[in-house]
Amino acid sequence: MLTNVAAVVLDGVHPFELGVVCEVFGLDRSDEGLPVYDFAVASAEGPVLSTHAGYSITAAHGLDRLEEADLITVPAGDSYVTREFPPDLLDALRRAADRGTRVLSVCTGVFVLAAAGLLDGRRCAVHWRHAEELKRRHPRAIVEPDVLYVDADPVITSAGTAAGIDACLHLVRKENGTEVANAIARRMIVPPHRDGGQAQYIERPLPRTRCDTVGEVLAWMERHLDRELTVDQLAARAHMSPRTFARRFQQETGTTPYRWLLRQRLLHAQELLEATDETVDAIAGRAGFGNAAALRHQFVRALGTTPNAYRRTFRGPGADSAA
């Protein structure tokens, strides 16, 4: 049973990410019949630490506090992607994992766990902006950039800020039951579980690559996403054989005509869901999917959520009327 929780912080800690773990594990909710965790903030770099928000915090505990914890949380911090971490902190995290203590990171806190070797051969989550850098710096980590969090017990990693809430509530649900997790979520006024993954939040459109021979065809395809397009048609427009066109397309875009077209259609559908009140059926037609069922299938497959859920995420509950 989860009872003893420590948040370990470094200079430059992000207050919001620290606040996430404090809110979930650090509040006394016994008046509602909820468990009370023995919670503490422990510093890895002295009692007074700066935050990236311009003010300082004081931690009453040092790294020795981690030795008694059932769960160690590592919130995000400034320059965690590139900085070096204290060896005694990394040793403490390794000892904790070896004895079965759970370790949970929020956003860039994952780089601390990676530096300790806790992600070697393990699946892990990270904010999509830092996925490639985590792969580059720690090639033995199995990075999953599309998910909100990964539970690779005893190591739990979460993506961005809000995904830290998802991971914390997941662990509460796992250790203390659904009723406790749901009650904490209600107090925080957040969903106890979110559908989908990070794919729906990634910036778009994708950067354009230099296309010497298929550039004009790409522009034409973007203007006619609602049409049924074949490689034969596109090759004829480019004045090439289908085989040559497919080869040139792969060389210049890094993907196939089908995959490129599918990605552009999804991007267009996302834009229409965010910016218009059109029905999902109408959007499916404009984006080239034909009908709502086909759009929903591709949406779930690529983004991990439905068109209606995506619209609610970016436009609010009232958007349901346009479904």
DRENDO-1510 file (C-alpha; in Angstrom, 1 decimal, always signed):
<recs>
REC; n; res; u; v; w
REC; 1; MET; +0.0; +0.0; +0.0 .
REC; 2; LEU; +1.3; +3.4; -0.9 .
REC; 3; THR; +1.8; +5.5; +2.2 .
REC; 4; ASN; +5.1; +7.4; +2.1 .
REC; 5; VAL; +5.9; +9.8; -0.7 .
REC; 6; ALA; +8.8; +12.1; -1.3 .
REC; 7; ALA; +9.3; +14.8; -4.1 .
REC; 8; VAL; +12.9; +15.3; -4.8 .
REC; 9; VAL; +13.8; +18.8; -6.2 .
REC; 10; LEU; +16.8; +20.4; -7.8 .
REC; 11; ASP; +17.8; +24.1; -8.4 .
REC; 12; GLY; +15.5; +25.5; -11.1 .
REC; 13; VAL; +12.5; +23.2; -10.3 .
REC; 14; HIS; +9.3; +24.1; -12.0 .
REC; 15; PRO; +6.7; +25.1; -9.4 .
REC; 16; PHE; +3.7; +23.8; -11.3 .
REC; 17; GLU; +5.1; +20.3; -11.8 .
REC; 18; LEU; +6.1; +20.3; -8.1 .
REC; 19; GLY; +2.6; +21.5; -7.3 .
REC; 20; VAL; +1.1; +18.6; -9.2 .
REC; 21; VAL; +2.6; +16.0; -6.9 .
REC; 22; CYS; +2.0; +18.1; -3.8 .
REC; 23; GLU; -1.7; +18.4; -4.7 .
REC; 24; VAL; -2.2; +14.7; -5.3 .
REC; 25; PHE; -0.1; +13.3; -2.4 .
REC; 26; GLY; +0.5; +16.2; +0.0 .
REC; 27; LEU; -2.9; +17.3; +1.1 .
REC; 28; ASP; -4.8; +16.0; +4.1 .
REC; 29; ARG; -8.2; +14.8; +2.8 .
REC; 30; SER; -9.0; +12.6; +5.8 .
REC; 31; ASP; -12.2; +14.6; +6.4 .
REC; 32; GLU; -13.5; +12.8; +3.2 .
REC; 33; GLY; -12.3; +9.4; +4.3 .
REC; 34; LEU; -9.3; +9.5; +1.9 .
REC; 35; PRO; -5.9; +8.2; +2.8 .
REC; 36; VAL; -3.3; +10.6; +4.1 .
REC; 37; TYR; +0.2; +10.2; +2.7 .
REC; 38; ASP; +3.3; +10.9; +4.7 .
REC; 39; PHE; +4.6; +13.5; +2.2 .
REC; 40; ALA; +7.8; +15.5; +2.1 .
REC; 41; VAL; +9.8; +17.6; -0.3 .
REC; 42; ALA; +13.5; +16.7; -0.3 .
REC; 43; SER; +16.3; +18.7; -1.9 .
REC; 44; ALA; +19.2; +17.3; -3.8 .
REC; 45; GLU; +21.1; +20.7; -3.8 .
REC; 46; GLY; +20.8; +22.4; -0.4 .
REC; 47; PRO; +17.9; +23.7; +1.6 .
REC; 48; VAL; +17.1; +26.8; -0.5 .
REC; 49; LEU; +16.4; +26.3; -4.2 .
REC; 50; SER; +15.5; +28.7; -7.0 .
REC; 51; THR; +12.6; +28.1; -9.3 .
REC; 52; HIS; +12.3; +28.9; -12.9 .
REC; 53; ALA; +9.5; +31.3; -12.0 .
REC; 54; GLY; +11.9; +33.7; -10.2 .
REC; 55; TYR; +11.3; +32.9; -6.5 .
REC; 56; SER; +12.9; +30.5; -4.1 .
REC; 57; ILE; +11.6; +27.6; -2.0 .
REC; 58; THR; +13.0; +26.0; +1.1 .
REC; 59; ALA; +13.1; +22.2; +1.5 .
REC; 60; ALA; +13.2; +20.8; +5.0 .
REC; 61; HIS; +14.7; +17.4; +4.0 .
REC; 62; GLY; +17.8; +16.2; +2.2 .
REC; 63; LEU; +18.3; +13.0; +0.1 .
REC; 64; ASP; +18.2; +10.8; +3.2 .
REC; 65; ARG; +14.4; +11.3; +3.2 .
REC; 66; LEU; +14.3; +9.2; +0.0 .
REC; 67; GLU; +15.4; +6.1; +1.8 .
REC; 68; GLU; +12.1; +5.6; +3.6 .
REC; 69; ALA; +9.8; +6.5; +0.7 .
REC; 70; ASP; +7.4; +4.1; -1.0 .
REC; 71; LEU; +7.2; +6.6; -3.9 .
REC; 72; ILE; +9.8; +9.1; -5.1 .
REC; 73; THR; +8.5; +11.8; -7.5 .
REC; 74; VAL; +10.8; +13.8; -9.7 .
REC; 75; PRO; +9.1; +17.0; -11.0 .
REC; 76; ALA; +10.4; +18.9; -14.0 .
REC; 77; GLY; +13.0; +21.6; -13.8 .
REC; 78; ASP; +14.9; +24.2; -15.8 .
REC; 79; SER; +17.6; +22.8; -18.1 .
REC; 80; TYR; +17.0; +19.3; -17.0 .
REC; 81; VAL; +17.3; +18.3; -20.6 .
REC; 82; THR; +21.0; +19.3; -20.7 .
REC; 83; ARG; +22.3; +19.7; -17.2 .
REC; 84; GLU; +24.4; +17.3; -15.1 .
REC; 85; PHE; +22.8; +15.8; -12.0 .
REC; 86; PRO; +24.3; +15.2; -8.5 .
REC; 87; PRO; +25.8; +11.7; -8.3 .
REC; 88; ASP; +24.4; +11.2; -4.8 .
REC; 89; LEU; +20.9; +11.8; -6.2 .
REC; 90; LEU; +21.4; +9.3; -9.0 .
REC; 91; ASP; +22.8; +6.7; -6.5 .
REC; 92; ALA; +19.7; +7.3; -4.3 .
REC; 93; LEU; +17.3; +6.7; -7.2 .
REC; 94; ARG; +19.1; +3.5; -8.2 .
REC; 95; ARG; +19.0; +2.2; -4.7 .
REC; 96; ALA; +15.3; +3.0; -4.5 .
REC; 97; ALA; +14.4; +1.2; -7.7 .
REC; 98; ASP; +16.5; -1.8; -6.6 .
REC; 99; ARG; +14.5; -2.2; -3.4 .
REC; 100; GLY; +11.2; -1.8; -5.2 .
REC; 101; THR; +10.4; +1.8; -4.4 .
REC; 102; ARG; +8.4; +3.4; -7.2 .
REC; 103; VAL; +9.9; +6.4; -9.0 .
REC; 104; LEU; +7.7; +8.7; -10.9 .
REC; 105; SER; +8.8; +11.6; -13.2 .
REC; 106; VAL; +6.8; +14.6; -14.4 .
REC; 107; CYS; +7.8; +16.0; -17.8 .
REC; 108; THR; +11.6; +16.7; -18.0 .
REC; 109; GLY; +12.1; +14.9; -14.7 .
REC; 110; VAL; +12.5; +11.9; -17.0 .
REC; 111; PHE; +16.0; +13.1; -17.8 .
REC; 112; VAL; +17.0; +12.6; -14.2 .
REC; 113; LEU; +15.7; +9.0; -14.3 .
REC; 114; ALA; +17.5; +8.4; -17.6 .
REC; 115; ALA; +20.8; +9.7; -16.1 .
REC; 116; ALA; +20.4; +7.2; -13.2 .
REC; 117; GLY; +20.1; +4.4; -15.8 .
REC; 118; LEU; +16.5; +3.6; -14.7 .
REC; 119; LEU; +15.2; +3.8; -18.3 .
REC; 120; ASP; +17.7; +1.4; -19.8 .
REC; 121; GLY; +15.6; -1.2; -21.6 .
REC; 122; ARG; +12.4; +0.3; -20.2 .
REC; 123; ARG; +9.5; +2.0; -22.0 .
REC; 124; CYS; +9.1; +5.6; -21.0 .
REC; 125; ALA; +7.1; +8.7; -21.8 .
REC; 126; VAL; +8.3; +12.2; -22.3 .
REC; 127; HIS; +6.9; +15.5; -23.6 .
REC; 128; TRP; +6.9; +15.3; -27.4 .
REC; 129; ARG; +9.2; +18.3; -27.7 .
REC; 130; HIS; +12.0; +16.4; -25.9 .
REC; 131; ALA; +11.4; +12.9; -27.4 .
REC; 132; GLU; +14.2; +13.1; -29.9 .
REC; 133; GLU; +16.7; +14.5; -27.5 .
REC; 134; LEU; +15.9; +11.8; -24.9 .
REC; 135; LYS; +16.5; +9.2; -27.6 .
REC; 136; ARG; +19.8; +10.8; -28.6 .
REC; 137; ARG; +21.2; +11.2; -25.1 .
REC; 138; HIS; +19.9; +7.9; -23.8 .
REC; 139; PRO; +19.6; +5.4; -26.7 .
REC; 140; ARG; +18.9; +2.5; -24.4 .
REC; 141; ALA; +15.6; +4.1; -23.3 .
REC; 142; ILE; +12.5; +2.9; -25.2 .
REC; 143; VAL; +10.9; +6.3; -25.8 .
REC; 144; GLU; +7.1; +6.4; -26.6 .
REC; 145; PRO; +6.5; +10.0; -27.6 .
REC; 146; ASP; +2.7; +9.6; -28.2 .
REC; 147; VAL; +1.5; +8.5; -24.8 .
REC; 148; LEU; +0.5; +10.5; -21.7 .
REC; 149; TYR; +2.4; +8.3; -19.3 .
REC; 150; VAL; +4.0; +4.9; -19.1 .
REC; 151; ASP; +3.8; +2.5; -16.1 .
REC; 152; ALA; +6.9; +0.3; -16.3 .
REC; 153; ASP; +6.8; -0.7; -12.7 .
REC; 154; PRO; +8.6; +0.4; -10.6 .
REC; 155; VAL; +9.4; +3.4; -12.9 .
REC; 156; ILE; +6.5; +5.6; -14.0 .
REC; 157; THR; +7.1; +8.4; -16.5 .
REC; 158; SER; +4.8; +11.1; -17.7 .
REC; 159; ALA; +4.8; +13.5; -20.6 .
REC; 160; GLY; +3.9; +17.2; -20.2 .
REC; 161; THR; +2.6; +19.0; -17.1 .
REC; 162; ALA; -1.0; +17.8; -17.1 .
REC; 163; ALA; +0.2; +14.3; -17.9 .
REC; 164; GLY; +1.9; +14.3; -14.5 .
REC; 165; ILE; -1.6; +14.5; -13.0 .
REC; 166; ASP; -2.7; +11.6; -15.1 .
REC; 167; ALA; +0.3; +9.5; -14.0 .
REC; 168; CYS; -0.2; +10.4; -10.3 .
REC; 169; LEU; -3.9; +9.5; -10.4 .
REC; 170; HIS; -3.1; +6.3; -12.2 .
REC; 171; LEU; -0.8; +5.3; -9.4 .
REC; 172; VAL; -3.3; +6.2; -6.8 .
REC; 173; ARG; -5.9; +4.1; -8.7 .
REC; 174; LYS; -3.5; +1.2; -8.8 .
REC; 175; GLU; -2.5; +1.3; -5.2 .
REC; 176; ASN; -5.5; +2.8; -3.4 .
REC; 177; GLY; -8.4; +1.9; -5.7 .
REC; 178; THR; -10.7; +3.6; -8.2 .
REC; 179; GLU; -12.9; +5.3; -5.6 .
REC; 180; VAL; -9.9; +7.1; -4.0 .
REC; 181; ALA; -8.5; +8.2; -7.3 .
REC; 182; ASN; -11.9; +9.5; -8.5 .
REC; 183; ALA; -12.4; +11.4; -5.2 .
REC; 184; ILE; -9.0; +13.1; -5.5 .
REC; 185; ALA; -9.8; +14.0; -9.1 .
REC; 186; ARG; -13.1; +15.5; -8.2 .
REC; 187; ARG; -11.4; +17.7; -5.5 .
REC; 188; MET; -8.9; +18.8; -8.2 .
REC; 189; ILE; -11.6; +19.3; -10.8 .
REC; 190; VAL; -9.8; +17.2; -13.3 .
REC; 191; PRO; -10.9; +14.0; -15.2 .
REC; 192; PRO; -9.8; +10.9; -13.4 .
REC; 193; HIS; -8.7; +9.5; -16.7 .
REC; 194; ARG; -8.1; +11.1; -20.1 .
REC; 195; ASP; -8.6; +9.5; -23.4 .
REC; 196; GLY; -6.0; +9.6; -26.2 .
REC; 197; GLY; -2.3; +10.5; -26.1 .
REC; 198; GLN; +0.1; +13.3; -26.9 .
REC; 199; ALA; -0.4; +13.0; -30.7 .
REC; 200; GLN; -3.5; +15.3; -30.5 .
REC; 201; TYR; -1.4; +18.1; -28.9 .
REC; 202; ILE; +1.7; +18.1; -31.2 .
REC; 203; GLU; +2.3; +21.2; -33.1 .
REC; 204; ARG; +1.4; +21.1; -36.8 .
REC; 205; PRO; +1.7; +21.3; -39.7 .
REC; 206; LEU; +4.8; +19.3; -40.2 .
REC; 207; PRO; +7.8; +21.2; -41.6 .
REC; 208; ARG; +8.1; +21.1; -45.4 .
REC; 209; THR; +11.0; +19.4; -47.0 .
REC; 210; ARG; +12.7; +20.4; -50.2 .
REC; 211; CYS; +10.9; +18.8; -53.1 .
REC; 212; ASP; +12.6; +19.4; -56.4 .
REC; 213; THR; +10.4; +17.3; -58.7 .
REC; 214; VAL; +7.2; +16.6; -56.8 .
REC; 215; GLY; +6.7; +20.0; -55.2 .
REC; 216; GLU; +4.0; +21.1; -57.6 .
REC; 217; VAL; +2.1; +17.9; -57.2 .
REC; 218; LEU; +2.2; +18.2; -53.4 .
REC; 219; ALA; +0.7; +21.7; -53.7 .
REC; 220; TRP; -2.0; +20.4; -56.0 .
REC; 221; MET; -2.7; +17.5; -53.6 .
REC; 222; GLU; -3.1; +19.9; -50.7 .
REC; 223; ARG; -5.7; +21.9; -52.7 .
REC; 224; HIS; -7.7; +18.7; -53.6 .
REC; 225; LEU; -7.7; +16.7; -50.4 .
REC; 226; ASP; -11.4; +16.0; -50.8 .
REC; 227; ARG; -10.8; +14.0; -54.1 .
REC; 228; GLU; -10.0; +10.4; -54.4 .
REC; 229; LEU; -6.4; +10.4; -55.6 .
REC; 230; THR; -4.4; +7.5; -57.0 .
REC; 231; VAL; -0.7; +7.1; -57.6 .
REC; 232; ASP; -1.4; +6.7; -61.4 .
REC; 233; GLN; -3.3; +10.1; -61.4 .
REC; 234; LEU; -0.5; +11.8; -59.5 .
REC; 235; ALA; +2.2; +10.3; -61.6 .
REC; 236; ALA; +0.5; +11.5; -64.8 .
REC; 237; ARG; +0.3; +15.0; -63.3 .
REC; 238; ALA; +4.0; +14.9; -62.6 .
REC; 239; HIS; +4.7; +13.4; -66.2 .
REC; 240; MET; +6.3; +10.3; -64.7 .
REC; 241; SER; +5.6; +6.6; -64.7 .
REC; 242; PRO; +3.9; +5.5; -61.4 .
REC; 243; ARG; +7.0; +3.6; -60.3 .
REC; 244; THR; +9.3; +6.6; -60.9 .
REC; 245; PHE; +6.8; +8.9; -59.2 .
REC; 246; ALA; +6.6; +6.7; -56.1 .
REC; 247; ARG; +10.3; +6.4; -55.9 .
REC; 248; ARG; +10.9; +10.2; -56.3 .
REC; 249; PHE; +8.1; +10.9; -53.8 .
REC; 250; GLN; +9.7; +8.7; -51.2 .
REC; 251; GLN; +13.1; +10.2; -51.8 .
REC; 252; GLU; +11.9; +13.8; -51.5 .
REC; 253; THR; +9.3; +13.5; -48.7 .
REC; 254; GLY; +10.5; +10.5; -46.7 .
REC; 255; THR; +7.2; +8.8; -47.0 .
REC; 256; THR; +4.7; +7.3; -49.5 .
REC; 257; PRO; +2.0; +9.2; -51.4 .
REC; 258; TYR; -0.7; +7.4; -49.4 .
REC; 259; ARG; +0.8; +8.2; -46.0 .
REC; 260; TRP; +1.5; +11.8; -46.9 .
REC; 261; LEU; -2.0; +12.3; -48.1 .
REC; 262; LEU; -3.5; +10.6; -45.0 .
REC; 263; ARG; -1.4; +12.9; -42.8 .
REC; 264; GLN; -2.5; +16.0; -44.6 .
REC; 265; ARG; -6.1; +14.9; -44.5 .
REC; 266; LEU; -5.9; +14.4; -40.7 .
REC; 267; LEU; -4.3; +17.8; -40.3 .
REC; 268; HIS; -7.1; +19.4; -42.3 .
REC; 269; ALA; -9.7; +17.6; -40.3 .
REC; 270; GLN; -8.1; +18.7; -37.0 .
REC; 271; GLU; -8.2; +22.3; -38.3 .
REC; 272; LEU; -11.8; +22.1; -39.2 .
REC; 273; LEU; -12.8; +20.5; -35.9 .
REC; 274; GLU; -11.1; +23.3; -34.0 .
REC; 275; ALA; -12.2; +26.3; -36.2 .
REC; 276; THR; -15.7; +25.4; -37.5 .
REC; 277; ASP; -19.1; +24.2; -36.4 .
REC; 278; GLU; -19.5; +21.8; -39.3 .
REC; 279; THR; -20.7; +18.3; -38.5 .
REC; 280; VAL; -18.2; +15.5; -38.4 .
REC; 281; ASP; -19.7; +14.0; -41.5 .
REC; 282; ALA; -19.2; +17.3; -43.4 .
REC; 283; ILE; -15.6; +17.6; -42.2 .
REC; 284; ALA; -15.0; +14.0; -43.2 .
REC; 285; GLY; -16.1; +14.8; -46.7 .
REC; 286; ARG; -14.1; +18.0; -47.0 .
REC; 287; ALA; -11.0; +16.3; -45.7 .
REC; 288; GLY; -11.3; +13.4; -48.1 .
REC; 289; PHE; -12.4; +10.6; -45.8 .
REC; 290; GLY; -15.8; +10.2; -47.3 .
REC; 291; ASN; -17.8; +9.7; -44.1 .
REC; 292; ALA; -17.6; +10.1; -40.4 .
REC; 293; ALA; -16.9; +6.4; -39.7 .
REC; 294; ALA; -13.8; +6.4; -41.9 .
REC; 295; LEU; -12.6; +9.7; -40.3 .
REC; 296; ARG; -13.2; +8.3; -36.8 .
REC; 297; HIS; -11.2; +5.1; -37.7 .
REC; 298; GLN; -8.2; +7.0; -39.0 .
REC; 299; PHE; -8.4; +9.6; -36.2 .
REC; 300; VAL; -8.3; +7.0; -33.4 .
REC; 301; ARG; -5.5; +5.1; -35.2 .
REC; 302; ALA; -3.3; +8.1; -35.6 .
REC; 303; LEU; -4.2; +10.4; -32.6 .
REC; 304; GLY; -5.6; +8.0; -30.0 .
REC; 305; THR; -8.9; +9.9; -29.7 .
REC; 306; THR; -12.1; +10.4; -31.6 .
REC; 307; PRO; -13.1; +13.5; -33.6 .
REC; 308; ASN; -15.8; +14.4; -31.1 .
REC; 309; ALA; -13.4; +14.0; -28.2 .
REC; 310; TYR; -10.8; +16.1; -30.0 .
REC; 311; ARG; -13.3; +18.8; -30.7 .
REC; 312; ARG; -14.3; +18.9; -27.0 .
REC; 313; THR; -10.7; +19.1; -26.0 .
REC; 314; PHE; -10.0; +22.2; -28.1 .
REC; 315; ARG; -13.4; +23.9; -28.1 .
REC; 316; GLY; -15.1; +22.8; -24.9 .
REC; 317; PRO; -18.2; +20.7; -24.1 .
REC; 318; GLY; -20.6; +22.9; -26.1 .
REC; 319; ALA; -18.9; +21.7; -29.3 .
REC; 320; ASP; -20.9; +18.4; -29.0 .
REC; 321; SER; -23.8; +20.0; -30.8 .
REC; 322; ALA; -21.8; +20.1; -34.0 .
REC; 323; ALA; -21.1; +16.3; -33.9 .
</recs>
